[in-house]
Amino acid sequence: MPLPIPLLDDRRALPWRPAREFAAQMLLYVEDPLQCWRVGVECLRELLDADRVDGGFAEPGQALYAPLAESLRPGRAVPSVVGFAMDARDPSLAAVWAADGAVVFDDVASDARFGPQMRAQLGAIGTRTKLAVSLHDGGRSLGLLCADWIEPRTPSRSEAFAHLPLLARAVLSPVLTAARSLTDPPAAPDPVALAGL
């Protein structure tokens, strides 16, 4: 798979300067998917001014989702969610997978899209406002990114929120797809095809 380096050369593809800087940071670690995630969540936490941003590879239909990497706001006691297994069949995650862009949950405690277990889990770690976006490699699901705030927020008013679809589509998805393809072992030869040789 070709690396998405043209991202940095084409201002029409990435017209927002922070998006180009974000892409440059992630491309430094394109051969290490975990480090790509770490850089991605750190950059996104700073851009969104969130208390926590986490993400990981995922796809609809999984029973559980566990974030692979996270970035926590320095100087604040924000609980970690890495390794924290969540019910991936919760209606809130179904809403995220079905959406074209980011989904904002302004008040986790009262939002009817959360099932009781997910609401309780998020309440236990202090999440008041949540934003989530699904990542896609073409038509294939790739992963999830979530941003959390401990205090009520309106993330949709920020400049970064307006550019989040661009970051997801043009930076995060292609770089993480390239990172995963560079580290996945090659597919085993098809025995039926080999028999015909």
QUIRA-V566672 format. One record per residue. N is the residue number from 1. D_FIRST is the distance of its C-alpha to the first C-alpha in Angstrom with 1 decimal. Layout:
# QUIRA-V566672
N/D_FIRST + N/D_FIRST
This chain:
# QUIRA-V566672
1/0.0 + 2/3.8 + 3/6.4 + 4/9.1 + 5/11.8 + 6/13.5 + 7/14.9 + 8/17.4 + 9/18.5 + 10/19.3 + 11/22.4 + 12/22.3 + 13/19.1 + 14/20.6 + 15/24.3 + 16/25.5 + 17/25.7 + 18/25.3 + 19/22.0 + 20/20.8 + 21/22.4 + 22/20.8 + 23/17.2 + 24/18.3 + 25/19.6 + 26/16.6 + 27/14.2 + 28/16.7 + 29/15.7 + 30/12.0 + 31/12.3 + 32/15.1 + 33/14.7 + 34/18.5 + 35/19.1 + 36/16.7 + 37/18.8 + 38/21.9 + 39/21.2 + 40/20.3 + 41/23.6 + 42/25.6 + 43/24.7 + 44/25.3 + 45/28.5 + 46/29.8 + 47/28.9 + 48/30.5 + 49/33.3 + 50/32.9 + 51/34.6 + 52/31.6 + 53/27.9 + 54/26.0 + 55/22.7 + 56/20.6 + 57/18.3 + 58/20.3 + 59/20.8 + 60/24.0 + 61/26.3 + 62/26.0 + 63/29.5 + 64/28.9 + 65/26.7 + 66/26.9 + 67/25.4 + 68/23.2 + 69/24.0 + 70/26.7 + 71/28.5 + 72/32.3 + 73/34.7 + 74/36.5 + 75/40.2 + 76/40.3 + 77/40.6 + 78/37.6 + 79/36.9 + 80/33.6 + 81/31.6 + 82/29.0 + 83/29.6 + 84/31.8 + 85/31.3 + 86/31.7 + 87/32.4 + 88/29.2 + 89/31.4 + 90/33.5 + 91/34.2 + 92/32.9 + 93/29.4 + 94/29.6 + 95/30.6 + 96/27.5 + 97/25.1 + 98/27.1 + 99/27.1 + 100/25.1 + 101/25.5 + 102/27.1 + 103/30.1 + 104/33.1 + 105/35.7 + 106/38.5 + 107/40.8 + 108/39.4 + 109/42.9 + 110/43.9 + 111/40.7 + 112/41.2 + 113/37.5 + 114/37.6 + 115/39.1 + 116/41.8 + 117/39.9 + 118/37.0 + 119/39.6 + 120/41.5 + 121/38.5 + 122/37.5 + 123/41.2 + 124/41.6 + 125/39.0 + 126/40.6 + 127/38.0 + 128/39.9 + 129/37.2 + 130/33.6 + 131/30.6 + 132/27.5 + 133/24.3 + 134/21.6 + 135/17.9 + 136/15.7 + 137/12.1 + 138/13.3 + 139/16.2 + 140/15.3 + 141/17.2 + 142/15.6 + 143/18.5 + 144/21.8 + 145/23.3 + 146/27.0 + 147/29.5 + 148/33.1 + 149/36.4 + 150/39.6 + 151/41.8 + 152/41.7 + 153/39.3 + 154/38.2 + 155/34.6 + 156/34.2 + 157/36.4 + 158/34.1 + 159/32.0 + 160/29.0 + 161/29.4 + 162/29.4 + 163/26.0 + 164/24.5 + 165/22.8 + 166/21.1 + 167/20.1 + 168/18.8 + 169/16.9 + 170/15.7 + 171/15.4 + 172/15.6 + 173/13.4 + 174/10.2 + 175/10.8 + 176/11.8 + 177/9.0 + 178/6.6 + 179/9.7 + 180/10.2 + 181/7.1 + 182/7.9 + 183/11.5 + 184/11.6 + 185/13.3 + 186/12.1 + 187/14.0 + 188/17.4 + 189/18.4 + 190/20.3 + 191/24.0 + 192/25.2 + 193/22.9 + 194/23.9 + 195/27.6 + 196/27.4 + 197/26.5
